Amino acid sequence: MTDTEDFLTATRAFYDTVAEDYAEHFRDPLGDRPLERGLLGVFAELVGPAGTVADLGCGPGAVTAYLGSLGLDAFGVDLSASMLGVARRENPALRFEQGSMLDLDIADGSLGGVVSWYSSIHTPTGELPSLFAEFRRVLAPGGHLLLAFQAGGEPRRLDRPWGHPVTLDFLRRRPEQMAELLTAAGFTLGSRTVREPDGRLSESVGQAFLFARKPGDGAGADA
Ligand SMILES: C[S@@+](CC[C@H](N)C(=O)[O-])C[C@H]1O[C@@H](n2cnc3c(N)ncnc32)[C@H](O)[C@@H]1O
């Protein structure tokens, strides 16, 4: 098995095991998060109503649904069949597909926007250039990327979550490091936002949100 297959297998197994508990714990992840809703609103405005948007690593689909409620043609992709089962049950009107965001079954240049909302946090740093190249491949010229992740240096290992016999590392990253990697992958950085941890839902580090754009002839503004 290659290193890539190793971490994909471990990530899929983890989320297949915890999907129902995860969905219950993060039942309304945007409900008391006005900053996050605002950033997703900015993203929707940048993409515009004509653009199709992929929520990559969508988990239970709450962000996909929020993007849909903002008028976007949004669909979700996730590695984990159990996470997708929850997403489809909770959001029967939306489209969810199984796959890896490192190797998407999506045509070149076909999306107006890509959201990766806490889904790059299990991708080893050495694989991030390939991940960002794949995001860039599927975006149309001028298309927008919104990347959310925990800020910081040290990974957090989650061992036996909700009593399940699984373990996974949650990688935290410096926003400057992610910005450099996005630039190296051919994106133009639009903005970076870091909010302080608020202690809710076991949150102990800052939360980072980067807007980036694939250069090209697409109309519209940068974040
Ligand atoms: C922390 S959860 C976040 C889920 C959702 N975005 C949210 O904010 O609730 C991470 C999700 O990313 C998915 N994921 C991680 N790596 C992935 C990959 N390479 N391709 C597709 N999904 C991936 C996991 O299966 C999991 O559902």
The ligand as an SDF file (V2000), in Angstrom:
LIG
                    3D

 27 29  0  0  0  0  0  0  0  0999 V2000
  -13.4580   16.8890   10.1450 C   0  0  0  0  0  0  0  0  0  0  0  0
  -14.5000   16.1970    8.9540 S   0  0  0  0  0  0  0  0  0  0  0  0
  -15.2740   17.6660    8.2650 C   0  0  0  0  0  0  0  0  0  0  0  0
  -16.5920   17.3410    7.6070 C   0  0  0  0  0  0  0  0  0  0  0  0
  -17.3550   18.5540    7.1120 C   0  0  0  0  0  0  0  0  0  0  0  0
  -16.6370   19.2930    6.1080 N   0  0  0  0  0  0  0  0  0  0  0  0
  -17.7110   19.4280    8.2970 C   0  0  0  0  0  0  0  0  0  0  0  0
  -17.1500   20.5240    8.4040 O   0  0  0  0  0  0  0  0  0  0  0  0
  -18.5090   18.9910    9.1280 O   0  0  0  0  0  0  0  0  0  0  0  0
  -13.4000   15.7250    7.6590 C   0  0  0  0  0  0  0  0  0  0  0  0
  -14.1100   15.0560    6.4880 C   0  0  0  0  0  0  0  0  0  0  0  0
  -13.2260   15.0460    5.3650 O   0  0  0  0  0  0  0  0  0  0  0  0
  -13.3240   13.8050    4.7320 C   0  0  0  0  0  0  0  0  0  0  0  0
  -12.0710   13.5830    3.9890 N   0  0  0  0  0  0  0  0  0  0  0  0
  -10.8170   13.5990    4.4810 C   0  0  0  0  0  0  0  0  0  0  0  0
   -9.9210   13.3790    3.5020 N   0  0  0  0  0  0  0  0  0  0  0  0
  -10.6560   13.2310    2.3680 C   0  0  0  0  0  0  0  0  0  0  0  0
  -10.3020   12.9800    1.0030 C   0  0  0  0  0  0  0  0  0  0  0  0
   -9.0310   12.7920    0.6160 N   0  0  0  0  0  0  0  0  0  0  0  0
  -11.2860   12.9110    0.0880 N   0  0  0  0  0  0  0  0  0  0  0  0
  -12.5960   13.0610    0.4650 C   0  0  0  0  0  0  0  0  0  0  0  0
  -12.9760   13.2780    1.7320 N   0  0  0  0  0  0  0  0  0  0  0  0
  -12.0170   13.3680    2.6760 C   0  0  0  0  0  0  0  0  0  0  0  0
  -13.5600   12.8020    5.8540 C   0  0  0  0  0  0  0  0  0  0  0  0
  -14.1000   11.5870    5.3950 O   0  0  0  0  0  0  0  0  0  0  0  0
  -14.5030   13.6080    6.7460 C   0  0  0  0  0  0  0  0  0  0  0  0
  -15.8530   13.3920    6.4010 O   0  0  0  0  0  0  0  0  0  0  0  0
  1  2  1  0
  2  3  1  0
  2 10  1  0
  3  4  1  0
  4  5  1  0
  5  6  1  0
  5  7  1  0
  7  8  2  0
  7  9  1  0
 10 11  1  0
 11 12  1  0
 11 26  1  0
 12 13  1  0
 13 14  1  0
 13 24  1  0
 14 15  1  0
 14 23  1  0
 15 16  2  0
 16 17  1  0
 17 18  1  0
 17 23  2  0
 18 19  1  0
 18 20  2  0
 20 21  1  0
 21 22  2  0
 22 23  1  0
 24 25  1  0
 24 26  1  0
 26 27  1  0
M  CHG  2   2   1   9  -1
M  END
$$$$
